C-alpha cells in the first residue's frame, strides 16, 4: 500500500512539474482560443455553414478556455523573456490586461446567455468577441514579422 501511495505521489508531482512552464501553458491556451475564434469566424464569413449546436459548443469551449486564464499563473514576473509575443504592457499594466481579458469573458458570456439561433445573431455576438481579441492584441501583444 505504501508503494502505491508513493507511486501516485510521484506521478502527481511529475504532472505538476510538467505544467509548471507558464510560457508553454499560455501559448497552448492562446492557441486553443485562436482556433475556437477561427472556427466561429469561418461561420461568420460564410466559409462554414451555420449550425446552432456547433456554435454553442464552440462558445462553451471558449468559456472554458477563459476560465483557465489565470494571469498570475500564466504571466508571472520573469516570464517575459524567451520566445514570447507577450508585450511588456502586461507586466507594466496588469489591471489593464485583466480588464482586457474580462471584456473577452463578458463577450463570450453574453453570447452564451443569448445563444445565437441564426447567422445574423452570431454575427452580432461575434463582433464583440472579435473586438475584445483585437483590443487585447493591440495593447498586450508584440506582433512579430
N, C-alpha and C positions, 0 to 999 in steps of 0.2 A: 504494500500500500504506500509506503514511504517513497519507493522508487517511482511509482505512478505519479504521486503529487509533485515530486521533484521534476520529473519529465514535463508535466503540464506547466509548472512554473517556468522552466527553461524555455519552453515554446512560447509562453505568453510574453516573456521578456524579449525573445527574438522578434516576435511580431511587433512589439512596441518599438524596438530599435529600428526595424525595417521601415517604419513610418515616421522616423524622427528627422527626416530631411524636409524642412519647410519649403525649400525651393522646389523640390520634386513634387511635393504634395500640392503646392499651389499651382504648379504648371498642369498637373493632372486635373485638378478641379476646374481650372480655366479652360483647358482643352475640352473637357466634357461640356462646360457651359457654352463654349463656342459651337460645338457640334449640335447641341439642342437648339440654340438660337438659329443656326443654319438650317436645321430641319424645318422650323417654323417659317423661316424666310423663303424657303423653296415653295411652301404652300401659298404664302402671301404673293409671291411673284408669279404664281400660276405654273410653276415647274413641276409641282406635285398636286394631285387632286386634294380638295378639302375633305377631310374625314374627321367628324367631330370627336369620335372616340380616340383617334390617334393624336389629335391636337390636345385633348385633355390629358392623355398620358404624358405627352411632352411637357405640358405646363406643370404637371405634378412632379416630373423628374427635375424640372427647373427649380421648383420649390425645395425639393430635397437637396439639390445642389447648393442652393442659397443657405440652407440650414447647416451645411458643412463649412460655411465660410466663417472661420474663426480668425479674425485679423491678428490677434495676439499670437496664435499658434503658427499661422501661415507667414506672417511678416514680422518676426521678432527682430530686435536690434541685431545688427551684424549680418542679416540675411540679404543685404542689398548689394552684395558682390557676386561675381560669378556670371554664369550665363542666364541673365535675367533681364526682362524688359520692365521690371518694376521701377517706376520713377522715384527719385529722392523725395518727391512731394508726399509719398505715402508715409514716410517717417517724419517729415517736416510738418505735415498737416494731417495727423491721424484722425482728427474729428471730421475733417472734410472727406477723407477716404471712407470713414464709417457712414457718413451721410450719403455718399455716392452709392455705397452698397445697399443702404436702406431704400433708396429710390428704386433700385432693381427689385429688391424683395417686395416693395409695395406694388410695383407694376405687375409682377407675376401674381401676387396675391389678389389684386383687382381682377386680373384675367381669370383666375380660378373662381373667385367669388361669383362672377357672372360669366360662366364658361361660354365661349363663342359658339353659337349654334350654326353660323354660316361664315362664308369667307369675308363678307363685309365687316362682321363683328370682330373676326380675328384681326383684320387689318387695323381696326380702331385700337384694339388692345395691344397689338404688336408694335404700333408706333411708340407707345410709352416704354415698352421693354427695350426696343432698339435705341431710343433716345437715352435711356439710362446707361446702356452699354457704351454708347458713343461718348457721352459726357465723362464717364469714368476713364475711358481710354485717352481722351484728350488731355485730361489733367494728371492722370496717375500711371501712365504707361509710356515707356520710351519706344518710339517707332524706329525699328531697325530697317536698314536698306532702303 
